[in-house]
Amino acid sequence: QVRPVESGGGLVQAGGSLRLSCAASGSIFSIDTMGWYRQAPGKQRELVAAITSGGNTNYADSVKGRFTISRDNAKNTAYLQMNSLKPEDTAVYYCRTWAGQYDYWGQGTQVTVSS
C-alpha cells in the first residue's frame, strides 16, 4: 500500500505561482511513476504531468512551458511548480502514484486562480 498526501494548494491571482507537493508513505520502495491530475467542476479528471523514477516527464499540452514536475526520490516526494497560472487552471489537483501493478490516489488539494 502507498499513501500519497498532497499539500500546497490555495488561492492565487492570475499570473501567480504555486508549488504542490505529494509525499508518499507506505510501501515506498515499490513506487515507480508519480503524477499530477486535476479535475475542474463539471469536467473529467485529466493528466497534468507525470514523472518516472528515472526522471522522464510527460506534460499536458495546456501546461507545457508553465508547469514543471520534479521529484526527490530520497524523500519520496513529487512536486508540481505552477507558474503563470490562469483561471482555467482552477481545479482540485490529485497525486497519483504507481507501484507495481497498482496505483494510488491522494485526497486532492484545491487550486483556485482568480482573474
N, C-alpha and C positions, 0 to 999 in steps of 0.2 A: 504494500500500500504506500502511496505517495500522497502527501497533502500539500498542495500549493496554496499559499496565502498572499493575496495581493495587498498593496498599500500604495499611497501616493496620489490618489485621485483628489479632485477638488474642483473649485470654480475658478476660471481664469478668463481674462478678456481675449478677444480675437487678436492673434499675433503673438500671444504669450507662449510660455513653455511650461511643461510639467514633466516629471520623471516618475514613472511607475516602477515598482519593484515586485517581484514574485519570488518569495522564499519557499523552497521546497523542503519538507521534512518527511521522515518515514524511511522507506527503502530507497534511500537516495543514491545508493551505489548503482542502481539499475536505470537511472534517468538517462535518456538519450536526448531527444528534441524537446525544447521548451518553446512555447508560442504564446502570442497575444491575439485574442479575438475581441470583437466588440459587437454589441447589439444595441441599436437605437430603437426607440419606441416604434412599434408597427413594422419593424424590418427584421430580416433574418440575421442570425449571427454570422459574422464574416471574419475571415482571417485578416489580421493586420500585419503581423510579422512573425517569423519563426527562426530559430537558430538551433543548429545541431550541436552535439557535444564537441565536434571538431571545429565549430565556428562558422560553418556555412550558413548563410542567411537567405531569407526569402521575404519579399515585401509585397503588399497590395499596391497596385498602381497609384491609388489615391493618396498614399502616404510616402511614396518614394521621394527622396530628397528632403523630407521634413522630419521623418521619424527614424530613429536608429535603435536597433535591438542589440543587446550585448548580454554577456553572462559571465559570472565569476564561478567557475566550477568548484573552487575551494570553499565557497560559501553556499553552493547550491542555489544560487540566486540569479534570476534573469531580470534585465532592466529594459524599459522602453523609454527612451528620451524622445519627447514630443516637442518639436519646435514649430513656429509659425502656425499655431493652432487656428482652426476655422470653426465656425458654429456647427458645420456639418460633421465635425469630429465628436460632437456630443453623443455619448453612449455610455453604457456600462461596459467596462473593459474586463475581460476574463483571461486568466492564465490557464494554459493547458500544458500538461507535461505528459510525455510518453515514456513508459518504462516497459521494455519487452513488448508483449502483445497487448498491453493495457494502456489506457490513457486516463488522466485525472484532471478534473476541473476545479478551479478555485471558486470562491463565492462571488467574486466580482468587485470592482471599485468604480464608483461613478465619476465620470469626467464631464463637466459642463463648460462649454465655451460660449461666452456671451458676446453679442455683436456690438 
